[in-house]
Amino acid sequence: MARVISLLPAATDMVAVLGAADALVGVTHECDFPADVVRGLPRVTGSPIEGDTAGEIDRQVREATPEVLCIAPCGYDVARAEVEAEALLARPEWRWARELPVWILNGNVLTSRPGPRIVDGVEVVAAVLHPTLFGAPSPEYARRLL
C-alpha cells in the first residue's frame, strides 16, 4: 500500500473514509479527525502562530516583524481579498502594517485548494518576493495594496 502524507485536513478525512487510513504516515498540525486515525501520527507541518483570539494572533504576527504581508483569504479572489485587507489594515491594531509592502493574493485559486494550482501559488509568491528574478505577478493572481 502507498504511504500517504496528508497536507490538508479534508484530505485526511477522505483517506479515512475511503478505508485507506492505514496508509497515512503523516498529517498536518490542523488534522484532528478522525481522532483515532490521526492520534499518534507525525505532524509534518506547524504554525508559529498560536492563540484563540484575534488579538493574540494579531500580536504574534506583529512580533514576527514581517517584511512583507501577503493576504490571501480562503476562497476570495483578488477584488474581494482587497476589500477584506483594507478593512483589516484600517483597524488600529494593524496600523503598524501600513508601513510594509502588502500584497493581496487570489486565495481561491492559489492557496485554498490542494492540487496542481498550489504550484501556481508558490510561483506567485516568488514573484511577489523577488520580482527581478520572476517578473511581476499577474494582476489576476496578486495585486500590491500598499
Buried (B, 14 or more C-beta within 10 A) or exposed (E): EEEBBBBBBEBBBEBBEEEEBEBBEBBBEBBEEBEEBBEEBEEBBEEEEEEEEEEEBBBBBBEEEEEEBBBBBEEBBBEBBBEBBBEBBEEEEBEEBEEBBBBBBBBBBBBBBEEEBBEBBEBBBBBBBEEEEBEEBBEEBBBBBB
